[in-house]
Amino acid sequence: MTKNDCIFCKIANKTIPSKIIYEDEMVLAFLDINPIENGHVLIISKKHFDNFSSMKQEYLNAVMQASLVVINLLKNKLNPDGFNYLSNENQIAGQVVMHFHFHIIPRYEKENKFNKKIAIEEILKILTK
């Protein structure tokens, strides 16, 4: 796959729309189109790197800084009980899109919080109020 074929490069260049909740000059954070849980966010580097181990340090730093911003936003707006942080490397480990991406997945105690998934558009409204 070339950089021109990469769906996340297209999202970073805004040739494919996404539900953006955070952006700076190096990273983009947007809602996952197939969320595991309400508020499931992907953070990508705007520059193409195949995976975590191919990243340049300044982009790793930017992803981690953006992660803290996103986590605090999710905590304030969705009140999760916890989080999973995940990045797969290579197909054998479950990586589907060969562009580095970092998952932030809020977790909720089902009996106390959301019992069903909310539409992505509704989550976007909550996060961007």
N, CA and C atoms as an extended XYZ file, in Angstrom:
387
Properties=species:S:1:pos:R:3:atomname:S:1:resname:S:1:resid:I:1 pbc="F F F"
N         0.846       -1.183        0.000 N   MET     1
C         0.000        0.000        0.000 CA  MET     1
C         0.887        1.241        0.000 C   MET     1
N         0.548        2.170       -0.850 N   THR     2
C         1.291        3.422       -0.886 CA  THR     2
C         0.601        4.446       -0.006 C   THR     2
N         1.322        5.509        0.263 N   LYS     3
C         0.775        6.598        1.052 CA  LYS     3
C        -0.493        7.162        0.398 C   LYS     3
N        -0.533        7.162       -0.933 N   ASN     4
C        -1.704        7.669       -1.652 CA  ASN     4
C        -2.933        6.793       -1.473 C   ASN     4
N        -2.736        5.513       -1.155 N   ASP     5
C        -3.842        4.579       -0.957 CA  ASP     5
C        -4.276        4.486        0.506 C   ASP     5
N        -3.536        5.092        1.410 N   CYS     6
C        -3.765        4.951        2.844 CA  CYS     6
C        -4.995        5.750        3.279 C   CYS     6
N        -5.971        5.049        3.848 N   ILE     7
C        -7.202        5.710        4.285 CA  ILE     7
C        -6.928        6.736        5.388 C   ILE     7
N        -5.988        6.452        6.295 N   PHE     8
C        -5.710        7.408        7.363 CA  PHE     8
C        -4.962        8.632        6.839 C   PHE     8
N        -4.130        8.476        5.822 N   CYS     9
C        -3.516        9.647        5.181 CA  CYS     9
C        -4.590       10.508        4.534 C   CYS     9
N        -5.576        9.863        3.928 N   LYS    10
C        -6.681       10.600        3.309 CA  LYS    10
C        -7.510       11.323        4.367 C   LYS    10
N        -7.716       10.694        5.511 N   ILE    11
C        -8.422       11.357        6.614 CA  ILE    11
C        -7.589       12.530        7.127 C   ILE    11
N        -6.280       12.333        7.304 N   ALA    12
C        -5.406       13.412        7.779 CA  ALA    12
C        -5.391       14.586        6.808 C   ALA    12
N        -5.454       14.291        5.508 N   ASN    13
C        -5.465       15.341        4.485 CA  ASN    13
C        -6.865       15.878        4.218 C   ASN    13
N        -7.856       15.309        4.895 N   LYS    14
C        -9.257       15.707        4.809 CA  LYS    14
C        -9.863       15.503        3.431 C   LYS    14
N        -9.356       14.500        2.722 N   THR    15
C       -10.008       14.104        1.474 CA  THR    15
C       -11.097       13.066        1.738 C   THR    15
N       -11.063       12.476        2.941 N   ILE    16
C       -12.132       11.612        3.435 CA  ILE    16
C       -12.601       12.233        4.750 C   ILE    16
N       -13.916       12.417        4.914 N   PRO    17
C       -14.408       13.042        6.155 CA  PRO    17
C       -14.271       12.115        7.364 C   PRO    17
N       -14.168       12.721        8.533 N   SER    18
C       -14.150       11.987        9.789 CA  SER    18
C       -14.786       12.858       10.858 C   SER    18
N       -15.054       12.264       11.987 N   LYS    19
C       -15.654       12.980       13.129 CA  LYS    19
C       -14.526       13.412       14.051 C   LYS    19
N       -13.899       14.529       13.718 N   ILE    20
C       -12.708       15.020       14.421 CA  ILE    20
C       -13.096       15.615       15.767 C   ILE    20
N       -12.346       15.219       16.800 N   ILE    21
C       -12.556       15.813       18.127 CA  ILE    21
C       -11.326       16.569       18.612 C   ILE    21
N       -10.164       16.367       17.952 N   TYR    22
C        -8.947       17.094       18.310 CA  TYR    22
C        -8.013       17.082       17.102 C   TYR    22
N        -7.310       18.204       16.937 N   GLU    23
C        -6.326       18.284       15.862 CA  GLU    23
C        -5.261       19.304       16.225 C   GLU    23
N        -4.022       18.983       15.878 N   ASP    24
C        -2.944       19.957       15.911 CA  ASP    24
C        -2.096       19.742       14.663 C   ASP    24
N        -0.937       20.337       14.588 N   GLU    25
C        -0.132       20.267       13.368 CA  GLU    25
C         0.434       18.868       13.082 C   GLU    25
N         0.496       17.985       14.089 N   MET    26
C         1.111       16.672       13.909 CA  MET    26
C         0.149       15.496       14.012 C   MET    26
N        -0.981       15.691       14.675 N   VAL    27
C        -1.901       14.571       14.915 CA  VAL    27
C        -3.351       14.961       14.673 C   VAL    27
N        -4.162       13.927       14.523 N   LEU    28
C        -5.598       14.089       14.366 CA  LEU    28
C        -6.271       13.017       15.217 C   LEU    28
N        -7.294       13.403       15.966 N   ALA    29
C        -8.069       12.456       16.773 CA  ALA    29
C        -9.513       12.505       16.302 C   ALA    29
N       -10.076       11.323       16.050 N   PHE    30
C       -11.432       11.258       15.523 CA  PHE    30
C       -12.127       10.008       16.054 C   PHE    30
N       -13.451       10.021       15.992 N   LEU    31
C       -14.236        8.888       16.468 CA  LEU    31
C       -14.099        7.708       15.514 C   LEU    31
N       -13.909        6.533       16.075 N   ASP    32
C       -13.825        5.296       15.294 CA  ASP    32
C       -15.180        5.022       14.648 C   ASP    32
N       -15.181        4.636       13.361 N   ILE    33
C       -16.463        4.380       12.685 CA  ILE    33
C       -17.094        3.055       13.100 C   ILE    33
N       -16.315        2.178       13.715 N   ASN    34
C       -16.830        0.914       14.268 CA  ASN    34
C       -16.426        0.822       15.732 C   ASN    34
N       -17.033        1.662       16.565 N   PRO    35
C       -16.568        1.745       17.951 CA  PRO    35
C       -16.834        0.487       18.761 C   PRO    35
N       -15.877        0.166       19.612 N   ILE    36
C       -16.051       -0.918       20.584 CA  ILE    36
C       -16.956       -0.444       21.707 C   ILE    36
N       -16.865        0.854       22.009 N   GLU    37
C       -17.616        1.447       23.115 CA  GLU    37
C       -17.884        2.905       22.771 C   GLU    37
N       -18.846        3.522       23.439 N   ASN    38
C       -19.151        4.935       23.222 CA  ASN    38
C       -17.927        5.794       23.511 C   ASN    38
N       -17.565        6.636       22.530 N   GLY    39
C       -16.416        7.516       22.696 CA  GLY    39
C       -15.103        6.911       22.241 C   GLY    39
N       -15.121        5.769       21.559 N   HIS    40
C       -13.899        5.129       21.045 CA  HIS    40
C       -13.245        6.070       20.031 C   HIS    40
N       -12.016        6.476       20.319 N   VAL    41
C       -11.290        7.462       19.521 CA  VAL    41
C       -10.022        6.840       18.942 C   VAL    41
N        -9.689        7.254       17.726 N   LEU    42
C        -8.410        6.919       17.106 CA  LEU    42
C        -7.581        8.186       17.030 C   LEU    42
N        -6.312        8.068       17.369 N   ILE    43
C        -5.368        9.177       17.198 CA  ILE    43
C        -4.341        8.714       16.184 C   ILE    43
N        -4.166        9.525       15.139 N   ILE    44
C        -3.199        9.196       14.088 CA  ILE    44
C        -2.182       10.313       13.945 C   ILE    44
N        -1.007        9.947       13.478 N   SER    45
C        -0.031       10.960       13.080 CA  SER    45
C        -0.430       11.445       11.696 C   SER    45
N        -0.268       12.726       11.437 N   LYS    46
C        -0.595       13.254       10.113 CA  LYS    46
C         0.430       12.807        9.075 C   LYS    46
N         1.630       12.526        9.527 N   LYS    47
C         2.649       11.976        8.635 CA  LYS    47
C         2.500       10.458        8.653 C   LYS    47
N         2.683        9.838        7.506 N   HIS    48
C         2.519        8.392        7.423 CA  HIS    48
C         3.697        7.646        8.051 C   HIS    48
N         3.369        6.800        9.015 N   PHE    49
C         4.276        5.806        9.587 CA  PHE    49
C         3.472        4.515        9.619 C   PHE    49
N         4.088        3.426        9.244 N   ASP    50
C         3.356        2.163        9.180 CA  ASP    50
C         2.861        1.685       10.537 C   ASP    50
N         3.651        1.913       11.597 N   ASN    51
C         3.310        1.382       12.907 CA  ASN    51
C         4.122        2.089       13.983 C   ASN    51
N         3.899        1.688       15.211 N   PHE    52
C         4.543        2.316       16.363 CA  PHE    52
C         6.063        2.317       16.249 C   PHE    52
N         6.652        1.190       15.913 N   SER    53
C         8.110        1.098       15.935 CA  SER    53
C         8.779        1.857       14.792 C   SER    53
N         8.001        2.333       13.816 N   SER    54
C         8.576        3.136       12.744 CA  SER    54
C         8.411        4.636       12.979 C   SER    54
N         7.768        5.011       14.071 N   MET    55
C         7.482        6.422       14.361 CA  MET    55
C         8.740        7.184       14.753 C   MET    55
N         8.764        8.458       14.387 N   LYS    56
C         9.800        9.370       14.872 CA  LYS    56
C         9.375        9.881       16.239 C   LYS    56
N        10.369       10.129       17.084 N   GLN    57
C        10.111       10.514       18.474 CA  GLN    57
C         9.168       11.709       18.603 C   GLN    57
N         9.338       12.742       17.779 N   GLU    58
C         8.496       13.939       17.919 CA  GLU    58
C         7.019       13.623       17.625 C   GLU    58
N         6.765       12.662       16.746 N   TYR    59
C         5.379       12.268       16.478 CA  TYR    59
C         4.821       11.412       17.610 C   TYR    59
N         5.652       10.547       18.181 N   LEU    60
C         5.208        9.788       19.356 CA  LEU    60
C         4.848       10.726       20.498 C   LEU    60
N         5.689       11.723       20.726 N   ASN    61
C         5.409       12.708       21.775 CA  ASN    61
C         4.094       13.434       21.508 C   ASN    61
N         3.874       13.826       20.252 N   ALA    62
C         2.647       14.541       19.894 CA  ALA    62
C         1.414       13.664       20.096 C   ALA    62
N         1.519       12.380       19.762 N   VAL    63
C         0.397       11.454       19.963 CA  VAL    63
C         0.095       11.320       21.453 C   VAL    63
N         1.117       11.211       22.276 N   MET    64
C         0.888       11.067       23.720 CA  MET    64
C         0.305       12.347       24.318 C   MET    64
N         0.776       13.507       23.876 N   GLN    65
C         0.207       14.772       24.369 CA  GLN    65
C        -1.257       14.896       23.953 C   GLN    65
N        -1.556       14.557       22.707 N   ALA    66
C        -2.933       14.592       22.228 CA  ALA    66
C        -3.797       13.591       22.996 C   ALA    66
N        -3.225       12.452       23.331 N   SER    67
C        -3.961       11.432       24.087 CA  SER    67
C        -4.441       11.981       25.424 C   SER    67
N        -3.600       12.725       26.108 N   LEU    68
C        -4.008       13.313       27.391 CA  LEU    68
C        -5.153       14.301       27.207 C   LEU    68
N        -5.102       15.101       26.160 N   VAL    69
C        -6.188       16.042       25.873 CA  VAL    69
C        -7.486       15.274       25.616 C   VAL    69
N        -7.407       14.249       24.781 N   VAL    70
C        -8.588       13.457       24.435 CA  VAL    70
C        -9.134       12.728       25.659 C   VAL    70
N        -8.265       12.130       26.452 N   ILE    71
C        -8.702       11.414       27.653 CA  ILE    71
C        -9.437       12.356       28.603 C   ILE    71
N        -8.898       13.553       28.801 N   ASN    72
C        -9.565       14.516       29.683 CA  ASN    72
C       -10.910       14.961       29.116 C   ASN    72
N       -10.992       15.131       27.810 N   LEU    73
C       -12.259       15.464       27.166 CA  LEU    73
C       -13.281       14.349       27.394 C   LEU    73
N       -12.865       13.114       27.167 N   LEU    74
C       -13.763       11.973       27.368 CA  LEU    74
C       -14.194       11.863       28.824 C   LEU    74
N       -13.265       12.061       29.754 N   LYS    75
C       -13.611       12.012       31.178 CA  LYS    75
C       -14.653       13.067       31.522 C   LYS    75
N       -14.459       14.290       31.025 N   ASN    76
C       -15.354       15.393       31.364 CA  ASN    76
C       -16.724       15.275       30.712 C   ASN    76
N       -16.783       14.717       29.515 N   LYS    77
C       -18.040       14.694       28.764 CA  LYS    77
C       -18.802       13.374       28.867 C   LYS    77
N       -18.089       12.259       28.987 N   LEU    78
C       -18.746       10.949       28.980 CA  LEU    78
C       -18.647       10.201       30.305 C   LEU    78
N       -17.782       10.648       31.197 N   ASN    79
C       -17.661       10.069       32.533 CA  ASN    79
C       -17.453        8.554       32.531 C   ASN    79
N       -16.456        8.050       31.798 N   PRO    80
C       -16.212        6.602       31.803 CA  PRO    80
C       -15.625        6.146       33.134 C   PRO    80
N       -15.690        4.845       33.357 N   ASP    81
C       -15.129        4.249       34.567 CA  ASP    81
C       -13.671        3.843       34.394 C   ASP    81
N       -13.204        3.812       33.157 N   GLY    82
C       -11.823        3.420       32.864 CA  GLY    82
C       -11.553        3.538       31.376 C   GLY    82
N       -10.361        3.132       30.971 N   PHE    83
C        -9.950        3.217       29.569 CA  PHE    83
C        -9.091        2.021       29.185 C   PHE    83
N        -9.135        1.676       27.905 N   ASN    84
C        -8.141        0.813       27.281 CA  ASN    84
C        -7.372        1.677       26.299 C   ASN    84
N        -6.051        1.463       26.241 N   TYR    85
C        -5.174        2.140       25.288 CA  TYR    85
C        -4.534        1.043       24.461 C   TYR    85
N        -4.576        1.191       23.125 N   LEU    86
C        -4.162        0.081       22.285 CA  LEU    86
C        -3.579        0.555       20.967 C   LEU    86
N        -2.514       -0.108       20.543 N   SER    87
C        -1.993        0.040       19.186 CA  SER    87
C        -1.477       -1.319       18.746 C   SER    87
N        -1.998       -1.812       17.642 N   ASN    88
C        -1.552       -3.090       17.079 CA  ASN    88
C        -0.435       -2.830       16.079 C   ASN    88
N         0.497       -3.777       15.960 N   GLU    89
C         1.574       -3.639       14.983 CA  GLU    89
C         1.636       -4.872       14.091 C   GLU    89
N         1.361       -4.662       12.842 N   ASN    90
C         1.377       -5.667       11.779 CA  ASN    90
C         0.137       -6.556       11.837 C   ASN    90
N        -0.154       -7.180       10.708 N   GLN    91
C        -1.373       -7.981       10.579 CA  GLN    91
C        -1.457       -9.087       11.612 C   GLN    91
N        -0.352       -9.732       11.932 N   ILE    92
C        -0.347      -10.831       12.890 CA  ILE    92
C        -0.877      -10.385       14.255 C   ILE    92
N        -0.709       -9.100       14.571 N   ALA    93
C        -1.163       -8.558       15.848 CA  ALA    93
C        -2.532       -7.877       15.746 C   ALA    93
N        -3.129       -7.906       14.562 N   GLY    94
C        -4.453       -7.335       14.400 CA  GLY    94
C        -4.500       -5.975       13.736 C   GLY    94
N        -3.360       -5.457       13.274 N   GLN    95
C        -3.374       -4.165       12.585 CA  GLN    95
C        -4.035       -4.337       11.219 C   GLN    95
N        -5.060       -3.529       10.956 N   VAL    96
C        -5.797       -3.611        9.702 CA  VAL    96
C        -5.370       -2.483        8.762 C   VAL    96
N        -5.279       -1.265        9.296 N   VAL    97
C        -4.820       -0.119        8.510 CA  VAL    97
C        -3.337        0.074        8.819 C   VAL    97
N        -2.524        0.006        7.784 N   MET    98
C        -1.071        0.083        7.969 CA  MET    98
C        -0.587        1.529        8.016 C   MET    98
N        -1.148        2.266        8.950 N   HIS    99
C        -0.762        3.639        9.287 CA  HIS    99
C        -0.884        3.677       10.801 C   HIS    99
N         0.155        4.125       11.484 N   PHE   100
C         0.110        4.132       12.942 CA  PHE   100
C        -1.183        4.781       13.432 C   PHE   100
N        -1.830        4.109       14.367 N   HIS   101
C        -2.981        4.685       15.049 CA  HIS   101
C        -3.056        4.124       16.464 C   HIS   101
N        -3.562        4.973       17.343 N   PHE   102
C        -3.642        4.676       18.763 CA  PHE   102
C        -5.108        4.740       19.159 C   PHE   102
N        -5.617        3.643       19.711 N   HIS   103
C        -7.008        3.581       20.158 CA  HIS   103
C        -7.107        4.061       21.603 C   HIS   103
N        -8.089        4.887       21.881 N   ILE   104
C        -8.477        5.219       23.247 CA  ILE   104
C        -9.928        4.770       23.376 C   ILE   104
N       -10.147        3.803       24.255 N   ILE   105
C       -11.465        3.185       24.371 CA  ILE   105
C       -11.987        3.384       25.795 C   ILE   105
N       -12.980        4.257       25.964 N   PRO   106
C       -13.586        4.415       27.293 CA  PRO   106
C       -14.315        3.132       27.686 C   PRO   106
N       -14.349        2.853       28.962 N   ARG   107
C       -15.058        1.678       29.478 CA  ARG   107
C       -16.052        2.121       30.550 C   ARG   107
N       -17.196        1.454       30.565 N   TYR   108
C       -18.292        1.822       31.460 CA  TYR   108
C       -18.813        0.583       32.168 C   TYR   108
N       -19.197        0.766       33.431 N   GLU   109
C       -19.919       -0.288       34.134 CA  GLU   109
C       -21.324       -0.267       33.569 C   GLU   109
N       -21.722       -1.334       32.924 N   LYS   110
C       -22.978       -1.351       32.165 CA  LYS   110
C       -24.214       -1.022       33.001 C   LYS   110
N       -24.262       -1.477       34.225 N   GLU   111
C       -25.461       -1.224       35.020 CA  GLU   111
C       -25.576        0.242       35.451 C   GLU   111
N       -24.492        0.979       35.382 N   ASN   112
C       -24.515        2.368       35.841 CA  ASN   112
C       -24.442        3.394       34.714 C   ASN   112
N       -23.976        2.992       33.548 N   LYS   113
C       -23.760        3.948       32.461 CA  LYS   113
C       -24.534        3.524       31.227 C   LYS   113
N       -23.958        3.765       30.095 N   PHE   114
C       -24.606        3.457       28.822 CA  PHE   114
C       -24.871        1.964       28.704 C   PHE   114
N       -26.083        1.600       28.354 N   ASN   115
C       -26.417        0.199       28.134 CA  ASN   115
C       -26.416       -0.162       26.661 C   ASN   115
N       -26.306        0.823       25.799 N   LYS   116
C       -26.238        0.571       24.364 CA  LYS   116
C       -25.358        1.640       23.732 C   LYS   116
N       -24.908        1.333       22.546 N   LYS   117
C       -24.083        2.296       21.841 CA  LYS   117
C       -24.942        3.445       21.339 C   LYS   117
N       -24.377        4.627       21.441 N   ILE   118
C       -25.017        5.847       20.958 CA  ILE   118
C       -24.450        6.131       19.573 C   ILE   118
N       -25.270        6.692       18.689 N   ALA   119
C       -24.805        7.023       17.342 CA  ALA   119
C       -23.581        7.927       17.406 C   ALA   119
N       -22.660        7.718       16.479 N   ILE   120
C       -21.423        8.501       16.443 CA  ILE   120
C       -21.733        9.996       16.398 C   ILE   120
N       -22.747       10.393       15.640 N   GLU   121
C       -23.106       11.812       15.543 CA  GLU   121
C       -23.503       12.374       16.907 C   GLU   121
N       -24.200       11.579       17.717 N   GLU   122
C       -24.594       12.021       19.055 CA  GLU   122
C       -23.379       12.160       19.973 C   GLU   122
N       -22.462       11.207       19.891 N   ILE   123
C       -21.229       11.286       20.686 CA  ILE   123
C       -20.436       12.533       20.274 C   ILE   123
N       -20.354       12.798       18.973 N   LEU   124
C       -19.647       13.992       18.482 CA  LEU   124
C       -20.269       15.257       19.048 C   LEU   124
N       -21.597       15.326       19.088 N   LYS   125
C       -22.273       16.494       19.667 CA  LYS   125
C       -21.905       16.660       21.129 C   LYS   125
N       -21.906       15.564       21.867 N   ILE   126
C       -21.576       15.625       23.301 CA  ILE   126
C       -20.133       16.112       23.491 C   ILE   126
N       -19.211       15.588       22.688 N   LEU   127
C       -17.793       15.924       22.859 CA  LEU   127
C       -17.436       17.322       22.364 C   LEU   127
N       -18.225       17.876       21.471 N   THR   128
C       -17.867       19.186       20.908 CA  THR   128
C       -18.724       20.317       21.434 C   THR   128
N       -19.509       20.058       22.483 N   LYS   129
C       -20.320       21.133       23.110 CA  LYS   129
C       -19.426       22.118       23.798 C   LYS   129
